[in-house]
């Protein structure tokens, strides 16, 4: 479904990605783990069309993405839930959800999908008219994921969905990701909680200083001494 080949990304004169390559197959949950500043978020932003690679190719369902704008990648079926939530704080919960479906015209199905995402995150049901900025951090993360789902993505990209959340909310977020996986949603997950990410992912990639240094089934990466030492605290 997604094929990233030898992409290089620069911030000015600073090179952030040094020719990374990886694949995501339809229906998979794939995680990218690495330390802060390794290039995880940069990779996701390049896929979503928010950063332009200087070299390399990004293909989604056989189509090249690297020259497309962000809204065009959304139209192709890619939805990014960014690090830091980035909800519209001055808009209501309901308006945020509608913004996620802004490119859709199927009004009846949009209403059904709002009901569906509210079933995933019941905490939002009684807050539809509440401004996004008045929500707690956990509720804002629920809203950010819900908004991303409202575009009916073929590929859902999650960037640090558990960052800064309490253990109870982290558990809830990961339960929803597992549910989406069971429904057949293709998920690309960047997550600072490497242990949790490897528990639910089918495969994983380790990125260090802009390079993919390891890859394989999650079960193999979890048992790697290198991964245990660097990311799993053991």
ChimeraX commands (.cxc) that place a marker at each C-alpha (Angstrom):
marker #1 position 0.00,0.00,0.00 radius 0.5
marker #1 position 2.72,2.49,1.04 radius 0.5
marker #1 position 6.28,2.30,-0.23 radius 0.5
marker #1 position 8.92,4.79,0.86 radius 0.5
marker #1 position 12.19,4.53,-1.07 radius 0.5
marker #1 position 15.45,6.31,-0.23 radius 0.5
marker #1 position 13.89,9.61,0.82 radius 0.5
marker #1 position 16.09,12.46,2.00 radius 0.5
marker #1 position 14.67,15.48,3.81 radius 0.5
marker #1 position 16.50,18.66,4.81 radius 0.5
marker #1 position 15.67,21.52,7.17 radius 0.5
marker #1 position 17.72,24.23,5.50 radius 0.5
marker #1 position 21.27,22.87,5.44 radius 0.5
marker #1 position 20.57,20.22,8.07 radius 0.5
marker #1 position 19.76,16.77,6.74 radius 0.5
marker #1 position 17.08,15.03,8.80 radius 0.5
marker #1 position 16.52,11.87,6.75 radius 0.5
marker #1 position 19.40,10.06,5.04 radius 0.5
marker #1 position 17.69,7.86,2.47 radius 0.5
marker #1 position 15.21,5.81,4.46 radius 0.5
marker #1 position 13.08,3.06,2.94 radius 0.5
marker #1 position 10.18,1.01,4.31 radius 0.5
marker #1 position 6.83,-0.50,3.34 radius 0.5
marker #1 position 3.36,-0.77,4.82 radius 0.5
marker #1 position 1.03,-3.44,3.46 radius 0.5
marker #1 position -2.75,-3.11,3.39 radius 0.5
marker #1 position -4.32,-4.09,6.71 radius 0.5
marker #1 position -1.05,-3.96,8.64 radius 0.5
marker #1 position -0.19,-2.01,11.74 radius 0.5
marker #1 position 3.42,-0.90,11.38 radius 0.5
marker #1 position 5.35,1.07,13.98 radius 0.5
marker #1 position 8.44,3.24,13.71 radius 0.5
marker #1 position 10.39,3.58,16.94 radius 0.5
marker #1 position 13.42,5.68,17.79 radius 0.5
marker #1 position 14.73,8.32,20.13 radius 0.5
marker #1 position 13.73,11.98,20.10 radius 0.5
marker #1 position 15.14,13.74,17.05 radius 0.5
marker #1 position 15.76,10.51,15.13 radius 0.5
marker #1 position 13.49,11.54,12.24 radius 0.5
marker #1 position 10.23,9.78,13.06 radius 0.5
marker #1 position 7.91,12.78,12.79 radius 0.5
marker #1 position 9.82,14.12,9.77 radius 0.5
marker #1 position 9.11,10.84,8.00 radius 0.5
marker #1 position 5.39,11.10,8.70 radius 0.5
marker #1 position 5.22,14.75,7.62 radius 0.5
marker #1 position 6.88,13.83,4.31 radius 0.5
marker #1 position 4.32,11.08,3.69 radius 0.5
marker #1 position 1.46,13.45,4.52 radius 0.5
marker #1 position 2.73,16.09,2.08 radius 0.5
marker #1 position 3.69,18.64,4.74 radius 0.5
marker #1 position 7.41,18.31,3.97 radius 0.5
marker #1 position 8.95,17.77,0.55 radius 0.5
marker #1 position 11.74,15.20,0.17 radius 0.5
marker #1 position 14.76,16.44,-1.77 radius 0.5
marker #1 position 15.41,12.91,-3.03 radius 0.5
marker #1 position 13.63,9.57,-3.11 radius 0.5
marker #1 position 10.11,8.43,-3.78 radius 0.5
marker #1 position 6.92,7.90,-1.78 radius 0.5
marker #1 position 4.28,5.73,-3.44 radius 0.5
marker #1 position 0.77,5.09,-2.16 radius 0.5
marker #1 position -1.42,2.57,-3.97 radius 0.5
marker #1 position 0.99,2.85,-6.87 radius 0.5
marker #1 position 0.84,6.67,-7.08 radius 0.5
marker #1 position 3.77,8.97,-6.34 radius 0.5
marker #1 position 3.15,11.39,-3.46 radius 0.5
marker #1 position 6.29,13.43,-3.08 radius 0.5
marker #1 position 5.10,16.30,-5.31 radius 0.5
marker #1 position 1.55,16.42,-3.96 radius 0.5
marker #1 position 0.22,18.94,-1.45 radius 0.5
marker #1 position -1.19,17.86,1.91 radius 0.5
marker #1 position -4.85,18.18,0.87 radius 0.5
marker #1 position -4.16,16.01,-2.18 radius 0.5
marker #1 position -2.72,13.24,-0.01 radius 0.5
marker #1 position -5.86,13.41,2.15 radius 0.5
marker #1 position -7.98,13.04,-0.97 radius 0.5
marker #1 position -5.97,9.95,-1.88 radius 0.5
marker #1 position -6.82,8.34,1.47 radius 0.5
marker #1 position -4.06,9.28,3.91 radius 0.5
marker #1 position -4.92,10.89,7.23 radius 0.5
marker #1 position -2.36,12.14,9.76 radius 0.5
marker #1 position -3.09,12.58,13.45 radius 0.5
marker #1 position -0.13,14.84,14.29 radius 0.5
marker #1 position 2.03,15.01,17.36 radius 0.5
marker #1 position 0.68,17.61,19.76 radius 0.5
marker #1 position -2.94,16.99,18.68 radius 0.5
marker #1 position -3.27,20.22,16.66 radius 0.5
marker #1 position -7.02,20.40,17.07 radius 0.5
marker #1 position -8.88,23.63,16.27 radius 0.5
marker #1 position -9.10,25.02,19.80 radius 0.5
marker #1 position -11.64,27.75,18.97 radius 0.5
marker #1 position -14.02,25.34,17.24 radius 0.5
marker #1 position -16.41,23.00,18.99 radius 0.5
marker #1 position -15.85,19.25,19.18 radius 0.5
marker #1 position -18.57,18.79,16.55 radius 0.5
marker #1 position -16.99,21.38,14.24 radius 0.5
marker #1 position -13.59,19.70,14.62 radius 0.5
marker #1 position -15.13,16.42,13.52 radius 0.5
marker #1 position -16.72,18.09,10.51 radius 0.5
marker #1 position -13.33,19.57,9.58 radius 0.5
marker #1 position -12.00,16.03,9.39 radius 0.5
marker #1 position -14.65,15.29,6.76 radius 0.5
marker #1 position -14.25,18.55,4.87 radius 0.5
marker #1 position -13.48,16.83,1.54 radius 0.5
marker #1 position -16.51,14.53,1.79 radius 0.5
marker #1 position -19.97,15.18,0.36 radius 0.5
marker #1 position -21.87,12.16,1.72 radius 0.5
marker #1 position -23.79,13.94,4.48 radius 0.5
marker #1 position -25.68,10.90,5.72 radius 0.5
marker #1 position -22.51,8.83,5.97 radius 0.5
marker #1 position -20.72,11.71,7.73 radius 0.5
marker #1 position -23.40,11.70,10.44 radius 0.5
marker #1 position -23.05,7.93,10.79 radius 0.5
marker #1 position -19.28,8.26,11.09 radius 0.5
marker #1 position -19.60,10.94,13.78 radius 0.5
marker #1 position -21.75,8.51,15.74 radius 0.5
marker #1 position -19.12,5.82,15.16 radius 0.5
marker #1 position -16.14,7.85,16.39 radius 0.5
marker #1 position -18.17,8.93,19.42 radius 0.5
marker #1 position -18.73,5.26,20.17 radius 0.5
marker #1 position -14.95,4.81,20.15 radius 0.5
marker #1 position -14.48,7.77,22.51 radius 0.5
marker #1 position -17.64,8.13,24.65 radius 0.5
marker #1 position -16.02,10.96,26.66 radius 0.5
marker #1 position -16.67,13.25,23.68 radius 0.5
marker #1 position -20.40,12.51,23.39 radius 0.5
marker #1 position -21.50,15.08,25.98 radius 0.5
marker #1 position -18.99,17.68,24.78 radius 0.5
marker #1 position -20.01,18.17,21.16 radius 0.5
marker #1 position -20.72,21.89,21.69 radius 0.5
marker #1 position -17.69,22.46,23.90 radius 0.5
marker #1 position -14.70,24.29,22.44 radius 0.5
marker #1 position -11.73,22.07,21.67 radius 0.5
marker #1 position -9.43,24.26,23.74 radius 0.5
marker #1 position -11.53,23.62,26.85 radius 0.5
marker #1 position -10.98,19.86,26.70 radius 0.5
marker #1 position -8.43,18.02,28.81 radius 0.5
marker #1 position -5.26,16.78,27.12 radius 0.5
marker #1 position -6.63,13.26,26.90 radius 0.5
marker #1 position -9.92,14.43,25.42 radius 0.5
marker #1 position -8.05,16.54,22.88 radius 0.5
marker #1 position -6.10,13.45,21.80 radius 0.5
marker #1 position -9.35,11.51,21.45 radius 0.5
marker #1 position -10.70,14.35,19.32 radius 0.5
marker #1 position -7.55,14.46,17.17 radius 0.5
marker #1 position -7.80,10.74,16.40 radius 0.5
marker #1 position -11.55,11.03,15.77 radius 0.5
marker #1 position -11.01,13.95,13.40 radius 0.5
marker #1 position -8.40,11.93,11.48 radius 0.5
marker #1 position -10.84,9.03,11.17 radius 0.5
marker #1 position -13.58,11.28,9.78 radius 0.5
marker #1 position -11.85,11.41,6.40 radius 0.5
marker #1 position -12.37,7.61,6.14 radius 0.5
marker #1 position -8.65,7.04,5.54 radius 0.5
marker #1 position -7.18,4.05,3.76 radius 0.5
marker #1 position -4.01,4.73,5.77 radius 0.5
marker #1 position -4.20,6.23,9.26 radius 0.5
marker #1 position -0.94,7.78,10.49 radius 0.5
marker #1 position -0.63,8.33,14.24 radius 0.5
marker #1 position 2.24,10.44,15.58 radius 0.5
marker #1 position 2.82,9.94,19.33 radius 0.5
marker #1 position -0.84,9.35,20.25 radius 0.5
marker #1 position -0.06,8.53,23.90 radius 0.5
marker #1 position 2.38,11.38,24.55 radius 0.5
marker #1 position 1.71,13.12,27.87 radius 0.5
marker #1 position -1.32,11.02,28.78 radius 0.5
marker #1 position -2.07,9.17,32.02 radius 0.5
marker #1 position -1.71,5.36,32.04 radius 0.5
marker #1 position -5.51,4.98,32.02 radius 0.5
marker #1 position -5.87,7.13,28.91 radius 0.5
marker #1 position -2.89,5.45,27.24 radius 0.5
marker #1 position -4.64,2.11,27.73 radius 0.5
marker #1 position -7.83,3.50,26.18 radius 0.5
marker #1 position -6.00,4.94,23.17 radius 0.5
marker #1 position -4.23,1.64,22.48 radius 0.5
marker #1 position -7.48,-0.29,22.85 radius 0.5
marker #1 position -8.96,1.88,20.09 radius 0.5
marker #1 position -5.92,1.26,17.86 radius 0.5
marker #1 position -6.34,-2.49,18.41 radius 0.5
marker #1 position -10.02,-2.17,17.51 radius 0.5
marker #1 position -9.16,-0.29,14.31 radius 0.5
marker #1 position -6.65,-2.99,13.47 radius 0.5
marker #1 position -9.33,-5.66,13.88 radius 0.5
marker #1 position -11.57,-3.66,11.55 radius 0.5
marker #1 position -8.84,-3.85,8.90 radius 0.5
marker #1 position -7.64,-0.25,9.10 radius 0.5
marker #1 position -4.05,0.16,7.91 radius 0.5
marker #1 position -2.09,2.04,10.58 radius 0.5
marker #1 position 1.39,3.59,10.59 radius 0.5
marker #1 position 2.27,4.37,14.21 radius 0.5
marker #1 position 5.06,6.46,15.67 radius 0.5
marker #1 position 5.06,6.07,19.42 radius 0.5
marker #1 position 7.47,6.94,22.24 radius 0.5
marker #1 position 6.06,4.03,24.23 radius 0.5
marker #1 position 8.00,1.46,22.21 radius 0.5
marker #1 position 6.90,-1.48,24.32 radius 0.5
marker #1 position 3.20,-0.75,23.77 radius 0.5
marker #1 position 3.76,-0.05,20.08 radius 0.5
marker #1 position 5.54,-3.35,19.50 radius 0.5
marker #1 position 2.82,-5.18,21.42 radius 0.5
marker #1 position 0.12,-4.17,18.93 radius 0.5
marker #1 position 2.08,-3.77,15.67 radius 0.5
marker #1 position 2.63,-6.48,13.08 radius 0.5
marker #1 position 6.03,-5.15,12.06 radius 0.5
marker #1 position 8.40,-2.43,13.15 radius 0.5
marker #1 position 11.28,-0.26,12.01 radius 0.5
marker #1 position 13.95,1.35,14.17 radius 0.5
marker #1 position 15.15,4.77,13.02 radius 0.5
marker #1 position 18.34,6.38,14.31 radius 0.5
marker #1 position 19.66,9.77,13.15 radius 0.5
marker #1 position 17.62,9.66,9.97 radius 0.5
marker #1 position 18.45,6.07,9.02 radius 0.5
marker #1 position 16.51,2.81,9.34 radius 0.5
marker #1 position 18.84,0.60,11.35 radius 0.5
marker #1 position 16.61,-2.39,12.11 radius 0.5
marker #1 position 13.38,-3.88,10.82 radius 0.5
marker #1 position 11.32,-6.99,11.27 radius 0.5
marker #1 position 8.29,-8.57,12.89 radius 0.5
marker #1 position 7.42,-6.95,16.20 radius 0.5
marker #1 position 7.97,-10.24,18.00 radius 0.5
marker #1 position 11.57,-10.29,16.76 radius 0.5
marker #1 position 12.26,-6.64,17.59 radius 0.5
marker #1 position 10.84,-7.06,21.12 radius 0.5
marker #1 position 13.38,-9.80,21.79 radius 0.5
marker #1 position 16.34,-7.96,20.26 radius 0.5
marker #1 position 18.98,-7.08,22.85 radius 0.5
marker #1 position 19.68,-3.84,20.99 radius 0.5
marker #1 position 16.02,-2.78,21.05 radius 0.5
marker #1 position 15.61,-3.87,24.68 radius 0.5
marker #1 position 18.63,-1.85,25.77 radius 0.5
marker #1 position 17.79,1.31,23.80 radius 0.5
marker #1 position 14.01,1.48,23.91 radius 0.5
marker #1 position 12.47,-1.05,26.28 radius 0.5
marker #1 position 14.44,-0.31,29.42 radius 0.5
marker #1 position 16.02,-3.74,29.69 radius 0.5
marker link #1:1,2 radius 0.2
marker link #1:2,3 radius 0.2
marker link #1:3,4 radius 0.2
marker link #1:4,5 radius 0.2
marker link #1:5,6 radius 0.2
marker link #1:6,7 radius 0.2
marker link #1:7,8 radius 0.2
marker link #1:8,9 radius 0.2
marker link #1:9,10 radius 0.2
marker link #1:10,11 radius 0.2
marker link #1:11,12 radius 0.2
marker link #1:12,13 radius 0.2
marker link #1:13,14 radius 0.2
marker link #1:14,15 radius 0.2
marker link #1:15,16 radius 0.2
marker link #1:16,17 radius 0.2
marker link #1:17,18 radius 0.2
marker link #1:18,19 radius 0.2
marker link #1:19,20 radius 0.2
marker link #1:20,21 radius 0.2
marker link #1:21,22 radius 0.2
marker link #1:22,23 radius 0.2
marker link #1:23,24 radius 0.2
marker link #1:24,25 radius 0.2
marker link #1:25,26 radius 0.2
marker link #1:26,27 radius 0.2
marker link #1:27,28 radius 0.2
marker link #1:28,29 radius 0.2
marker link #1:29,30 radius 0.2
marker link #1:30,31 radius 0.2
marker link #1:31,32 radius 0.2
marker link #1:32,33 radius 0.2
marker link #1:33,34 radius 0.2
marker link #1:34,35 radius 0.2
marker link #1:35,36 radius 0.2
marker link #1:36,37 radius 0.2
marker link #1:37,38 radius 0.2
marker link #1:38,39 radius 0.2
marker link #1:39,40 radius 0.2
marker link #1:40,41 radius 0.2
marker link #1:41,42 radius 0.2
marker link #1:42,43 radius 0.2
marker link #1:43,44 radius 0.2
marker link #1:44,45 radius 0.2
marker link #1:45,46 radius 0.2
marker link #1:46,47 radius 0.2
marker link #1:47,48 radius 0.2
marker link #1:48,49 radius 0.2
marker link #1:49,50 radius 0.2
marker link #1:50,51 radius 0.2
marker link #1:51,52 radius 0.2
marker link #1:52,53 radius 0.2
marker link #1:53,54 radius 0.2
marker link #1:54,55 radius 0.2
marker link #1:55,56 radius 0.2
marker link #1:56,57 radius 0.2
marker link #1:57,58 radius 0.2
marker link #1:58,59 radius 0.2
marker link #1:59,60 radius 0.2
marker link #1:60,61 radius 0.2
marker link #1:61,62 radius 0.2
marker link #1:62,63 radius 0.2
marker link #1:63,64 radius 0.2
marker link #1:64,65 radius 0.2
marker link #1:65,66 radius 0.2
marker link #1:66,67 radius 0.2
marker link #1:67,68 radius 0.2
marker link #1:68,69 radius 0.2
marker link #1:69,70 radius 0.2
marker link #1:70,71 radius 0.2
marker link #1:71,72 radius 0.2
marker link #1:72,73 radius 0.2
marker link #1:73,74 radius 0.2
marker link #1:74,75 radius 0.2
marker link #1:75,76 radius 0.2
marker link #1:76,77 radius 0.2
marker link #1:77,78 radius 0.2
marker link #1:78,79 radius 0.2
marker link #1:79,80 radius 0.2
marker link #1:80,81 radius 0.2
marker link #1:81,82 radius 0.2
marker link #1:82,83 radius 0.2
marker link #1:83,84 radius 0.2
marker link #1:84,85 radius 0.2
marker link #1:85,86 radius 0.2
marker link #1:86,87 radius 0.2
marker link #1:87,88 radius 0.2
marker link #1:88,89 radius 0.2
marker link #1:89,90 radius 0.2
marker link #1:90,91 radius 0.2
marker link #1:91,92 radius 0.2
marker link #1:92,93 radius 0.2
marker link #1:93,94 radius 0.2
marker link #1:94,95 radius 0.2
marker link #1:95,96 radius 0.2
marker link #1:96,97 radius 0.2
marker link #1:97,98 radius 0.2
marker link #1:98,99 radius 0.2
marker link #1:99,100 radius 0.2
marker link #1:100,101 radius 0.2
marker link #1:101,102 radius 0.2
marker link #1:102,103 radius 0.2
marker link #1:103,104 radius 0.2
marker link #1:104,105 radius 0.2
marker link #1:105,106 radius 0.2
marker link #1:106,107 radius 0.2
marker link #1:107,108 radius 0.2
marker link #1:108,109 radius 0.2
marker link #1:109,110 radius 0.2
marker link #1:110,111 radius 0.2
marker link #1:111,112 radius 0.2
marker link #1:112,113 radius 0.2
marker link #1:113,114 radius 0.2
marker link #1:114,115 radius 0.2
marker link #1:115,116 radius 0.2
marker link #1:116,117 radius 0.2
marker link #1:117,118 radius 0.2
marker link #1:118,119 radius 0.2
marker link #1:119,120 radius 0.2
marker link #1:120,121 radius 0.2
marker link #1:121,122 radius 0.2
marker link #1:122,123 radius 0.2
marker link #1:123,124 radius 0.2
marker link #1:124,125 radius 0.2
marker link #1:125,126 radius 0.2
marker link #1:126,127 radius 0.2
marker link #1:127,128 radius 0.2
marker link #1:128,129 radius 0.2
marker link #1:129,130 radius 0.2
marker link #1:130,131 radius 0.2
marker link #1:131,132 radius 0.2
marker link #1:132,133 radius 0.2
marker link #1:133,134 radius 0.2
marker link #1:134,135 radius 0.2
marker link #1:135,136 radius 0.2
marker link #1:136,137 radius 0.2
marker link #1:137,138 radius 0.2
marker link #1:138,139 radius 0.2
marker link #1:139,140 radius 0.2
marker link #1:140,141 radius 0.2
marker link #1:141,142 radius 0.2
marker link #1:142,143 radius 0.2
marker link #1:143,144 radius 0.2
marker link #1:144,145 radius 0.2
marker link #1:145,146 radius 0.2
marker link #1:146,147 radius 0.2
marker link #1:147,148 radius 0.2
marker link #1:148,149 radius 0.2
marker link #1:149,150 radius 0.2
marker link #1:150,151 radius 0.2
marker link #1:151,152 radius 0.2
marker link #1:152,153 radius 0.2
marker link #1:153,154 radius 0.2
marker link #1:154,155 radius 0.2
marker link #1:155,156 radius 0.2
marker link #1:156,157 radius 0.2
marker link #1:157,158 radius 0.2
marker link #1:158,159 radius 0.2
marker link #1:159,160 radius 0.2
marker link #1:160,161 radius 0.2
marker link #1:161,162 radius 0.2
marker link #1:162,163 radius 0.2
marker link #1:163,164 radius 0.2
marker link #1:164,165 radius 0.2
marker link #1:165,166 radius 0.2
marker link #1:166,167 radius 0.2
marker link #1:167,168 radius 0.2
marker link #1:168,169 radius 0.2
marker link #1:169,170 radius 0.2
marker link #1:170,171 radius 0.2
marker link #1:171,172 radius 0.2
marker link #1:172,173 radius 0.2
marker link #1:173,174 radius 0.2
marker link #1:174,175 radius 0.2
marker link #1:175,176 radius 0.2
marker link #1:176,177 radius 0.2
marker link #1:177,178 radius 0.2
marker link #1:178,179 radius 0.2
marker link #1:179,180 radius 0.2
marker link #1:180,181 radius 0.2
marker link #1:181,182 radius 0.2
marker link #1:182,183 radius 0.2
marker link #1:183,184 radius 0.2
marker link #1:184,185 radius 0.2
marker link #1:185,186 radius 0.2
marker link #1:186,187 radius 0.2
marker link #1:187,188 radius 0.2
marker link #1:188,189 radius 0.2
marker link #1:189,190 radius 0.2
marker link #1:190,191 radius 0.2
marker link #1:191,192 radius 0.2
marker link #1:192,193 radius 0.2
marker link #1:193,194 radius 0.2
marker link #1:194,195 radius 0.2
marker link #1:195,196 radius 0.2
marker link #1:196,197 radius 0.2
marker link #1:197,198 radius 0.2
marker link #1:198,199 radius 0.2
marker link #1:199,200 radius 0.2
marker link #1:200,201 radius 0.2
marker link #1:201,202 radius 0.2
marker link #1:202,203 radius 0.2
marker link #1:203,204 radius 0.2
marker link #1:204,205 radius 0.2
marker link #1:205,206 radius 0.2
marker link #1:206,207 radius 0.2
marker link #1:207,208 radius 0.2
marker link #1:208,209 radius 0.2
marker link #1:209,210 radius 0.2
marker link #1:210,211 radius 0.2
marker link #1:211,212 radius 0.2
marker link #1:212,213 radius 0.2
marker link #1:213,214 radius 0.2
marker link #1:214,215 radius 0.2
marker link #1:215,216 radius 0.2
marker link #1:216,217 radius 0.2
marker link #1:217,218 radius 0.2
marker link #1:218,219 radius 0.2
marker link #1:219,220 radius 0.2
marker link #1:220,221 radius 0.2
marker link #1:221,222 radius 0.2
marker link #1:222,223 radius 0.2
marker link #1:223,224 radius 0.2
marker link #1:224,225 radius 0.2
marker link #1:225,226 radius 0.2
marker link #1:226,227 radius 0.2
marker link #1:227,228 radius 0.2
marker link #1:228,229 radius 0.2
marker link #1:229,230 radius 0.2
marker link #1:230,231 radius 0.2
marker link #1:231,232 radius 0.2
marker link #1:232,233 radius 0.2
marker link #1:233,234 radius 0.2
view
